[in-house]
Structure formats: structure tokens, C-alpha cells
Amino acid sequence: AICSLDAGGHVVTWNAGAARIKGYDGDEIIGCHFSIFYTSEARAAGKPEQILETLRRDGRFEDEGWRVRKDGSRFWANVVMTALRDDSGEIAGFAKVTRDLTARRDADANERALAREQAARAASEKVAADLAHLNRVSALFIADPSRLEAILAEIVDAAIAVAGADLGNIQLLDVDATRLRICAQRGFSDEWVAFWNGFTAGEGACGTALARRERVIVEDVEASPIFAGRPSLEVQREAGVRAIVSIPVVSRTGNSLGMLSTHHREPHCPDEATLRTLELLACHAADIIERARAVAAAAAIREQHERANRAKSDFLAKMSHELRTPLNSIIGFSEILGDETAGPLNPKQHRYVSNVLVSGRNLLELINDILDLSKVEAGRMEVA
């Protein structure tokens, strides 16, 4: 659409393209101010006057925006206006070229909407995949919490998948809570593992996260002060590591247990949703580690009790044998003496022998009761 305006902004000429786009015939639009093509909001804001000021100052104006047709409908237009000057250099009017970009704008909007929909679908699928990883870890934990190494290896796999990383590992603090040791990893060489085993707080991304008790993100090891001028930089180069995320593994009571780390072979900056999922995996790891340690401690205590019970049973069995043999002899000889088989006894002797016999039988009954109790505790005798 091409038309010309006088110096005051009134339509002077009007071509067929302008009539087709804007709906006005030449005889009904010529002489009208060009502000008629603008929305009421633009007119109220004084945009047509601002455009004329720009044209008088700069000689040219261009923009995109909503314009209005004769029937009141709107269309998205690209407008280029140029000042026309007379022989003396004074502005005599303006040339105005308008293009209808509504179809292109709608197509761009549809493309953006499609891109948003695809991004939302991808995000939804990622969330579903992340939840599947978490559910698998939880299922392994519930099925057998004692399989600590296997479950932690599964967490490393889940972290790598969630972060879209290339490598990963979990480190646990040693008994004095000062050094990190790798207990599960994916993708690293033995030399890399040997180098990083035993690192303390403040060293590398994992040690820095341990010292700060917060996640550490290294987008590029080549530009990170954590690795600058240190032997660890060359180790990361040899492993092909460029980016690292280290998440502290902390118990519900606030005790540091270790570190969950993912690694990329290219510079990388994770989004917040990924970081939150990694932190959730670190929480899972902390629960699993504490539960496994509690199970191991309970098993050790149970084994200790069982050893004590076995030692007690062995002692009672030996004691009963060692005591009952001479005691049966005492009871037997007391019965012989009491029957006067070996000769007559006076009343005083009868009383003494009777006391020995009663005491011996009482002691034998007590020993038998103790032995029976040990058998019941050991599960070798049923109580009726």
C-alpha cells in the first residue's frame, strides 16, 4: 500500500494496494488525516503527532504495530514513511508505504505457541522421567536397605539421567568426617578415582561444597578459580570433565554424610528444576545411608547378643556337667549312709546325713532349672 501525505499529514494520493489493505476508496480517504489509520489508544497517546515530529527531524520513520481498516478491524502493519522535500529543501509532504504482516505475525505466534507447547511437553516428560528414577531408587531402598552400594550406584545413574550429564559419583565422609571417599561412580578411570579419593574440605568442587555446606556449580573448570593453578585441573582435563555440579548429602539432623556430583564433558549451566531434583536425590541418598548404617548397627548388636547368649549357654552346659557329676556322687553316698547300708548311725549322724541329702537334692534341682532356662532361651526346648 502506497500513499502520500501533505506536510500536515493529510492523504494526497492513494493507490490500489492501499485501498485493498485498508478498505478505503480514494475519493473517501483523500484529504483525511493519516491518524485515521491508528487505534484509539495510539491516537490518545499522541502517536501520529510524534511520528510527524520524527519525520520533520530525521526525515524517516519506521515501525510495526496495529493499524485500523475502514471496517474497524485491525491488522499488523510495517510502516515506512519518508519526508519529501521541495527544491528549497523544505518538507513538502511524506511518502508512506504500508505492508500487511498479519499473516506472518499469526504464523510467528503459532510457531511460538507450538514451541511453548513442545517445551512444556518436554518438561512434563522430563518430570515424569525424573519421578520414575526417584521411584526406582525408593523401591530398591524399601526392598533391601542393606544393599547400600547397589542403591547408591542407582542414585548416580539417576543423577546422570536427570542432569543430562556424562559422568557422576557419590562420595562418603570417612569415620572422622574430614575426607571424602568415592563409593559409587560411573564413567571415571581408576586413576581419576584414586586421585579424588581422600580429598578434604575446600579441595575441588566436592570439597568446596563440603566446606560451604551448599551446592557448588562449576560451569567451566577452565575458568573456575576452584581449579585455577591446581593439579586437579589437569586431572579433570584428562578425564574430559568441563562442568561439575556437587550437591552435599546431608542427614535430616544436619550431619554431613558425603557428596553427590554430576559431570559434563562440555561447559554447562543447569537449570533450577534440575538442581532441585538433584537435591532431592541427595536427600534420598542421605536417608538410605543412615538407614543402611542403622540396619548394620542393629545387626552388629544382634550378633553381639547372640554371641553372648551362646557363651552363656556353653557356660551353663559346662557348669551343669561339672557340678552335677560330683553332686550326684554326694547325693548317692548320702542315701547309702542314710539307709545304714554301711552300718548303723546315731540320731545326730542321721540328722547330718539328712541335711546333706536335702541340700544336695535342692542344689541339683536348681542346676537343672538353670539348664532348662538356657535351653528355652536358645530355642532347644518348648514350654508346655
C-alpha positions as CSV (number, residue, x, y, z in Angstrom):
1,A,0.0,0.0,0.0
2,I,1.5,3.3,-1.1
3,C,0.2,6.8,-0.5
4,S,1.5,10.3,0.0
5,L,0.7,12.9,2.7
6,D,1.0,16.6,2.7
7,A,3.2,18.4,5.2
8,G,0.3,18.3,7.8
9,G,-0.2,14.5,7.5
10,H,-3.3,14.5,5.2
11,V,-3.7,11.9,2.5
12,V,-2.9,13.3,-1.0
13,T,-2.6,10.2,-3.2
14,W,-3.9,6.6,-2.7
15,N,-3.1,3.5,-4.8
16,A,-5.0,0.3,-5.3
17,G,-2.9,-1.6,-2.8
18,A,-3.8,0.9,-0.1
19,A,-7.5,0.5,-1.0
20,R,-7.2,-3.3,-0.8
21,I,-5.4,-3.4,2.6
22,K,-7.3,-0.6,4.3
23,G,-10.7,-0.7,2.6
24,Y,-11.0,2.9,1.7
25,D,-11.6,4.2,-1.9
26,G,-9.5,7.1,-2.9
27,D,-12.4,9.6,-3.0
28,E,-13.4,8.9,0.6
29,I,-9.9,8.9,2.1
30,I,-8.0,11.7,0.2
31,G,-8.0,14.7,2.5
32,C,-8.3,12.7,5.7
33,H,-5.6,12.9,8.3
34,F,-3.4,9.7,8.4
35,S,-4.2,9.3,12.1
36,I,-7.4,7.7,11.0
37,F,-5.3,4.5,10.4
38,Y,-4.3,4.3,14.1
39,T,-6.1,2.8,17.0
40,S,-7.9,5.0,19.5
41,E,-5.2,4.1,22.1
42,A,-2.4,5.3,19.8
43,R,-4.3,8.4,18.9
44,A,-5.0,9.2,22.6
45,A,-1.3,8.7,23.3
46,G,-0.4,11.2,20.5
47,K,1.5,8.8,18.4
48,P,0.6,10.3,15.0
49,E,1.9,13.7,16.1
50,Q,5.1,12.1,17.5
51,I,5.6,10.4,14.1
52,L,5.3,13.7,12.2
53,E,7.8,15.3,14.6
54,T,10.2,12.4,14.0
55,L,9.8,12.8,10.2
56,R,10.5,16.5,10.3
57,R,13.6,16.0,12.5
58,D,15.0,12.8,11.0
59,G,13.4,12.6,7.6
60,R,12.4,8.9,8.1
61,F,10.2,6.8,10.4
62,E,9.6,3.1,10.5
63,D,7.7,0.8,13.0
64,E,5.4,-2.2,13.3
65,G,2.1,-2.2,15.1
66,W,-1.6,-2.4,14.9
67,R,-3.5,-0.3,12.3
68,V,-7.2,0.0,11.7
69,R,-9.2,-0.7,8.5
70,K,-12.3,1.1,7.3
71,D,-14.5,-1.6,8.8
72,G,-12.8,-1.2,12.2
73,S,-10.8,-4.5,12.1
74,R,-7.2,-4.4,13.0
75,F,-4.2,-5.6,11.1
76,W,-0.5,-5.8,11.9
77,A,1.5,-3.5,9.7
78,N,5.0,-2.5,8.9
79,V,5.1,1.2,8.0
80,V,7.9,3.1,6.4
81,M,7.5,6.9,6.0
82,T,9.9,9.2,4.2
83,A,10.0,13.0,4.1
84,L,9.6,14.6,0.6
85,R,11.3,18.0,0.1
86,D,10.8,20.7,-2.5
87,D,13.5,22.5,-4.4
88,S,14.3,24.8,-1.5
89,G,14.8,21.8,0.9
90,E,11.6,22.4,2.8
91,I,9.3,19.4,3.7
92,A,6.5,19.3,1.1
93,G,5.0,16.1,2.3
94,F,5.6,12.4,3.1
95,A,5.7,9.1,1.2
96,K,4.1,6.3,3.2
97,V,4.5,2.5,2.4
98,T,2.4,0.1,4.4
99,R,2.7,-3.7,4.4
100,D,0.2,-6.1,6.0
101,L,2.2,-8.6,8.1
102,T,-0.8,-10.1,9.9
103,A,-0.4,-13.5,8.3
104,R,3.3,-13.6,9.1
105,R,2.6,-12.4,12.7
106,D,0.0,-15.1,13.1
107,A,2.4,-17.7,11.8
108,D,5.1,-16.5,14.1
109,A,2.6,-16.6,17.0
110,N,1.6,-20.1,16.1
111,E,5.2,-21.1,15.9
112,R,5.9,-19.6,19.3
113,A,2.8,-21.3,20.7
114,L,4.0,-24.6,19.2
115,A,7.4,-24.1,20.6
116,R,6.0,-23.4,24.1
117,E,3.8,-26.5,23.8
118,Q,6.7,-28.6,22.8
119,A,8.8,-27.2,25.6
120,A,6.0,-27.8,28.1
121,R,5.6,-31.4,26.8
122,A,9.4,-32.0,27.1
123,A,9.4,-30.5,30.6
124,S,6.5,-32.8,31.6
125,E,8.2,-35.8,30.1
126,K,11.4,-34.9,32.0
127,V,9.5,-34.6,35.2
128,A,7.9,-38.0,34.6
129,A,11.3,-39.5,33.9
130,D,12.8,-37.9,37.0
131,L,9.9,-39.2,39.1
132,A,10.5,-42.7,37.6
133,H,14.2,-42.5,38.6
134,L,13.2,-41.5,42.2
135,N,10.6,-44.2,42.4
136,R,13.1,-46.8,41.3
137,V,15.5,-45.7,43.9
138,S,12.8,-45.7,46.6
139,A,11.7,-49.2,45.5
140,L,15.2,-50.6,45.8
141,F,15.6,-48.9,49.2
142,I,12.3,-50.4,50.5
143,A,13.1,-53.9,49.1
144,D,16.5,-54.2,50.7
145,P,18.0,-51.2,52.5
146,S,21.2,-53.2,53.3
147,R,22.3,-53.1,49.6
148,L,23.9,-49.7,50.1
149,E,26.5,-49.8,47.3
150,A,23.9,-51.0,44.7
151,I,21.4,-48.4,45.7
152,L,24.0,-45.6,45.7
153,A,25.1,-46.7,42.2
154,E,21.4,-46.5,41.1
155,I,21.3,-42.9,42.5
156,V,24.4,-42.0,40.5
157,D,22.7,-43.3,37.3
158,A,19.5,-41.4,38.2
159,A,21.5,-38.2,38.8
160,I,23.3,-38.5,35.4
161,A,20.0,-39.0,33.7
162,V,18.3,-36.1,35.4
163,A,21.1,-33.7,34.8
164,G,21.8,-34.9,31.2
165,A,25.4,-35.4,32.4
166,D,28.1,-37.7,31.1
167,L,29.6,-38.9,34.4
168,G,28.8,-38.9,38.1
169,N,29.8,-40.2,41.5
170,I,28.8,-40.3,45.2
171,Q,31.4,-39.8,47.9
172,L,31.0,-40.6,51.6
173,L,32.8,-39.0,54.5
174,D,35.2,-41.3,56.4
175,V,34.8,-42.0,60.1
176,D,36.5,-38.8,61.2
177,A,34.3,-36.8,58.9
178,T,37.2,-35.0,57.2
179,R,37.9,-36.9,53.9
180,L,35.6,-37.9,51.0
181,R,35.9,-41.3,49.5
182,I,34.2,-42.4,46.3
183,C,31.8,-45.3,47.0
184,A,29.9,-45.3,43.6
185,Q,30.8,-43.8,40.2
186,R,30.0,-44.0,36.5
187,G,32.4,-43.2,33.7
188,F,35.7,-42.5,35.5
189,S,39.1,-44.2,35.2
190,D,40.8,-45.8,38.2
191,E,43.4,-43.1,38.1
192,W,40.7,-40.4,38.4
193,V,39.1,-42.2,41.3
194,A,42.5,-42.7,43.0
195,F,43.3,-39.0,42.7
196,W,40.0,-37.8,44.2
197,N,39.7,-40.4,47.0
198,G,40.6,-38.9,50.3
199,F,40.2,-35.2,49.4
200,T,39.3,-32.9,52.3
201,A,37.0,-29.9,52.7
202,G,37.9,-27.0,50.5
203,E,39.6,-29.0,47.7
204,G,37.9,-29.3,44.3
205,A,34.2,-28.8,43.6
206,C,33.2,-31.6,46.0
207,G,35.5,-30.4,48.8
208,T,34.3,-26.8,48.3
209,A,30.7,-27.9,48.6
210,L,31.6,-29.8,51.8
211,A,33.2,-26.8,53.3
212,R,30.4,-24.4,52.4
213,R,27.7,-27.0,53.1
214,E,25.9,-25.9,50.0
215,R,25.8,-26.9,46.3
216,V,28.7,-25.8,44.1
217,I,28.2,-25.3,40.3
218,V,31.3,-25.1,38.1
219,E,30.1,-24.1,34.6
220,D,33.6,-24.5,33.1
221,V,36.6,-25.9,35.0
222,E,38.9,-23.9,32.7
223,A,37.5,-20.6,34.0
224,S,36.9,-21.6,37.6
225,P,39.0,-20.3,40.5
226,I,38.4,-23.6,42.3
227,F,40.7,-25.3,39.9
228,A,43.0,-22.5,38.7
229,G,46.7,-23.4,39.1
230,R,45.9,-26.7,40.8
231,P,46.9,-30.3,39.8
232,S,43.2,-31.2,39.9
233,L,42.7,-29.1,36.7
234,E,44.9,-31.3,34.7
235,V,43.2,-34.4,36.2
236,Q,39.8,-33.0,35.1
237,R,41.2,-32.3,31.6
238,E,42.5,-35.8,31.2
239,A,39.1,-37.1,32.2
240,G,37.3,-34.8,29.8
241,V,35.4,-33.0,32.5
242,R,34.4,-29.4,31.8
243,A,31.4,-28.7,34.1
244,I,30.6,-30.0,37.6
245,V,27.6,-29.9,40.0
246,S,28.3,-31.0,43.6
247,I,25.4,-31.4,46.0
248,P,26.0,-32.1,49.7
249,V,24.4,-35.2,51.1
250,V,23.1,-34.1,54.5
251,S,21.1,-36.1,57.0
252,R,17.8,-34.9,58.4
253,T,19.6,-34.0,61.6
254,G,22.0,-31.8,59.7
255,N,25.1,-34.1,59.7
256,S,27.2,-34.1,56.5
257,L,27.4,-37.6,55.1
258,G,29.0,-37.1,51.7
259,M,28.6,-35.6,48.2
260,L,26.6,-36.3,45.0
261,S,28.3,-34.9,41.9
262,T,27.5,-34.9,38.2
263,H,30.0,-34.0,35.4
264,H,29.6,-32.8,31.8
265,R,32.2,-33.0,29.0
266,E,31.2,-29.6,27.8
267,P,30.7,-26.3,29.6
268,H,27.2,-26.4,31.2
269,C,24.9,-24.4,33.5
270,P,22.0,-26.5,34.9
271,D,18.5,-25.0,35.4
272,E,16.9,-24.6,38.8
273,A,14.4,-27.5,38.2
274,T,17.3,-29.9,37.6
275,L,19.2,-28.7,40.7
276,R,16.1,-29.2,42.8
277,T,15.8,-32.8,41.5
278,L,19.4,-33.5,42.2
279,E,19.0,-32.1,45.7
280,L,16.0,-34.5,46.2
281,L,18.2,-37.4,45.1
282,A,20.9,-36.2,47.6
283,C,18.2,-36.3,50.3
284,H,17.3,-39.9,49.2
285,A,20.9,-40.8,49.4
286,A,21.2,-39.4,52.9
287,D,18.1,-41.4,54.1
288,I,19.5,-44.6,52.5
289,I,22.9,-44.1,54.0
290,E,21.5,-43.5,57.5
291,R,19.1,-46.4,57.2
292,A,21.8,-48.8,56.0
293,R,24.1,-47.8,58.8
294,A,21.2,-48.2,61.3
295,V,20.5,-51.7,59.9
296,A,24.2,-52.6,60.1
297,A,24.4,-51.3,63.7
298,A,21.3,-53.3,64.7
299,A,22.8,-56.4,63.0
300,A,26.0,-55.9,64.9
301,I,24.2,-55.5,68.2
302,R,22.1,-58.6,67.4
303,E,25.2,-60.6,66.6
304,Q,26.8,-59.4,69.8
305,H,23.8,-60.5,71.8
306,E,23.7,-63.9,70.1
307,R,27.4,-64.4,70.8
308,A,26.8,-63.5,74.5
309,N,23.9,-66.0,74.6
310,R,25.9,-68.7,73.1
311,A,28.7,-68.1,75.6
312,K,26.2,-68.2,78.4
313,S,24.7,-71.4,77.1
314,D,28.1,-73.0,76.8
315,F,29.0,-71.9,80.3
316,L,25.8,-73.3,81.7
317,A,26.1,-76.6,79.9
318,K,29.7,-77.0,81.2
319,M,28.7,-75.8,84.7
320,S,25.8,-78.2,84.9
321,H,28.0,-81.1,83.8
322,E,30.9,-80.2,86.1
323,L,28.6,-79.7,89.1
324,R,26.1,-82.4,88.6
325,T,28.7,-85.2,88.4
326,P,30.2,-84.6,91.9
327,L,26.8,-83.6,93.3
328,N,25.2,-86.9,92.2
329,S,28.0,-88.7,94.0
330,I,27.3,-86.7,97.1
331,I,23.6,-87.5,96.9
332,G,24.2,-91.2,96.2
333,F,26.6,-91.6,99.1
334,S,24.3,-89.7,101.4
335,E,21.5,-92.0,100.5
336,I,23.7,-95.1,101.3
337,L,24.7,-93.6,104.6
338,G,21.1,-92.7,105.4
339,D,19.9,-96.3,104.6
340,E,22.7,-97.5,107.1
341,T,23.9,-99.9,104.5
342,A,27.4,-99.3,105.7
343,G,26.5,-99.6,109.3
344,P,24.2,-98.0,112.0
345,L,24.1,-94.2,112.6
346,N,23.2,-92.5,115.8
347,P,20.4,-89.8,115.7
348,K,22.9,-86.9,115.3
349,Q,24.6,-88.6,112.4
350,H,21.2,-89.3,110.8
351,R,20.3,-85.6,111.1
352,Y,23.6,-84.5,109.5
353,V,23.3,-87.0,106.6
354,S,19.6,-86.0,106.0
355,N,20.7,-82.3,105.8
356,V,23.4,-83.1,103.3
357,L,20.9,-85.2,101.2
358,V,18.2,-82.5,101.2
359,S,20.7,-79.7,100.4
360,G,22.2,-81.8,97.6
361,R,18.8,-82.5,96.0
362,N,17.8,-78.8,96.2
363,L,21.1,-77.8,94.6
364,L,20.6,-80.4,91.8
365,E,17.1,-79.2,91.1
366,L,18.3,-75.6,90.9
367,I,21.1,-76.6,88.4
368,N,18.5,-78.5,86.3
369,D,16.2,-75.4,86.3
370,I,19.0,-73.1,85.2
371,L,20.0,-75.5,82.4
372,D,16.3,-75.8,81.2
373,L,16.1,-72.0,81.2
374,S,19.2,-71.7,78.9
375,K,17.6,-74.3,76.6
376,V,14.4,-72.4,76.4
377,E,16.3,-69.2,75.6
378,A,18.3,-71.0,72.9
379,G,15.1,-72.4,71.4
380,R,16.1,-76.0,72.1
381,M,13.1,-76.6,74.4
382,E,9.5,-75.8,74.2
383,V,7.5,-74.6,77.2
384,A,4.2,-76.5,77.5
